[in-house]
């Protein structure tokens, strides 16, 4: 099964306290290997707070998350044809 990953840290503190992007990436890769999943891409947001949300415009200020959602939407629409 093909899968994608998403990693994010919102503060420098998180990165220093063991939740670094590298740590998250390593955990995702290990999980995929252990479960025979084909990791095709890891999307990332570095130093982005989840609080940056514009509900009226339905926008989230997380470029990596937006890229992942667009990728998944494209792949789903491609397979539904």
Sine and cosine of phi, psi and omega as CSV:
sin_phi,cos_phi,sin_psi,cos_psi,sin_omega,cos_omega
0.00,0.00,0.71,-0.70,0.07,-1.00
-0.99,0.11,0.69,-0.73,0.02,-1.00
-0.66,-0.75,0.33,-0.94,0.14,-0.99
-0.85,-0.52,0.38,-0.93,0.05,-1.00
-0.88,-0.47,0.31,-0.95,0.05,-1.00
-0.65,-0.76,0.80,-0.60,0.02,-1.00
-0.80,-0.60,0.51,-0.86,-0.04,-1.00
-0.36,-0.93,0.63,-0.77,0.27,-0.96
-0.79,-0.61,0.63,-0.78,-0.04,-1.00
-0.97,-0.23,-0.30,0.95,-0.02,-1.00
-0.66,-0.75,0.36,-0.93,0.09,-1.00
-0.90,0.44,-0.53,0.85,0.02,-1.00
-0.87,0.49,-0.67,0.74,0.03,-1.00
-0.88,0.47,-0.65,0.76,-0.01,-1.00
-0.90,0.45,-0.61,0.79,-0.03,-1.00
-0.98,0.21,-0.44,0.90,-0.08,-1.00
-1.00,-0.04,0.36,0.93,0.10,-0.99
0.99,-0.12,0.09,1.00,0.01,-1.00
-0.94,-0.35,0.52,0.86,-0.05,-1.00
-0.89,0.46,0.31,-0.95,0.05,-1.00
-0.87,0.49,-0.65,0.76,0.01,-1.00
-0.88,0.48,-0.69,0.72,0.03,-1.00
-0.87,0.49,-0.73,0.69,-0.01,-1.00
-0.89,0.45,-0.67,0.75,0.01,-1.00
-0.89,0.46,-0.70,0.71,0.03,-1.00
-0.88,0.48,-0.64,0.77,0.01,-1.00
-0.91,0.41,-0.67,0.75,0.02,-1.00
-0.90,0.43,-0.71,0.70,0.00,-1.00
-0.88,0.47,-0.69,0.73,0.01,-1.00
-0.90,0.45,-0.69,0.73,0.02,-1.00
-0.87,0.50,-0.71,0.70,-0.02,-1.00
-0.90,0.44,-0.67,0.75,0.03,-1.00
-0.89,0.46,-0.71,0.71,-0.03,-1.00
-0.91,0.41,-0.45,0.89,-0.08,-1.00
-0.93,-0.36,0.29,0.96,0.04,-1.00
0.80,0.60,0.70,0.72,0.04,-1.00
-0.97,-0.24,0.63,-0.77,0.01,-1.00
-1.00,-0.05,0.98,-0.20,-0.01,-1.00
-0.98,0.20,0.93,-0.37,-0.07,-1.00
-1.00,-0.08,-0.37,0.93,0.02,-1.00
-0.20,-0.98,0.53,-0.85,0.14,-0.99
-0.89,-0.46,0.86,-0.50,0.06,-1.00
-1.00,0.00,0.52,-0.85,-0.09,-1.00
-0.61,-0.79,0.52,-0.85,0.16,-0.99
-0.75,-0.66,0.84,-0.55,-0.03,-1.00
-0.93,-0.37,0.81,-0.58,0.05,-1.00
0.93,0.37,0.51,0.86,-0.02,-1.00
-0.94,-0.35,0.83,-0.56,0.02,-1.00
-0.99,0.14,0.69,-0.72,0.07,-1.00
-0.92,0.39,-0.22,0.98,-0.02,-1.00
-0.97,0.23,-0.19,0.98,-0.01,-1.00
-0.99,0.13,0.97,0.23,-0.08,-1.00
-0.81,-0.59,0.79,-0.61,0.07,-1.00
-0.96,-0.28,1.00,-0.07,-0.10,-1.00
-0.92,0.40,-0.56,0.83,-0.01,-1.00
-0.91,0.41,-0.63,0.78,-0.01,-1.00
-1.00,-0.03,-0.01,1.00,-0.05,-1.00
0.81,0.59,0.73,0.68,-0.01,-1.00
-0.86,-0.52,0.60,-0.80,0.10,-0.99
-0.86,-0.51,0.77,-0.64,-0.05,-1.00
-0.99,0.12,0.84,0.54,0.05,-1.00
-0.71,-0.71,0.99,-0.15,-0.09,-1.00
-0.87,0.49,-0.70,0.72,-0.01,-1.00
-0.88,0.48,-0.66,0.75,0.03,-1.00
-0.91,0.42,-0.68,0.73,0.03,-1.00
-0.89,0.46,-0.65,0.76,0.04,-1.00
-0.89,0.45,-0.67,0.74,0.00,-1.00
-0.90,0.44,-0.71,0.70,-0.01,-1.00
-0.89,0.45,-0.63,0.77,0.04,-1.00
-0.91,0.42,-0.66,0.75,0.03,-1.00
-0.87,0.49,-0.74,0.68,-0.02,-1.00
-0.91,0.40,-0.64,0.77,0.02,-1.00
-0.89,0.46,-0.68,0.73,0.03,-1.00
-0.89,0.46,-0.72,0.70,-0.04,-1.00
-0.91,0.41,-0.61,0.79,0.04,-1.00
-0.92,0.39,-0.67,0.74,-0.01,-1.00
-0.93,0.36,-0.53,0.85,0.02,-1.00
-0.92,0.40,-0.62,0.78,-0.02,-1.00
-0.99,0.15,-0.26,0.97,-0.03,-1.00
-1.00,0.02,-0.05,1.00,-0.02,-1.00
-0.98,0.22,0.00,0.00,0.00,0.00
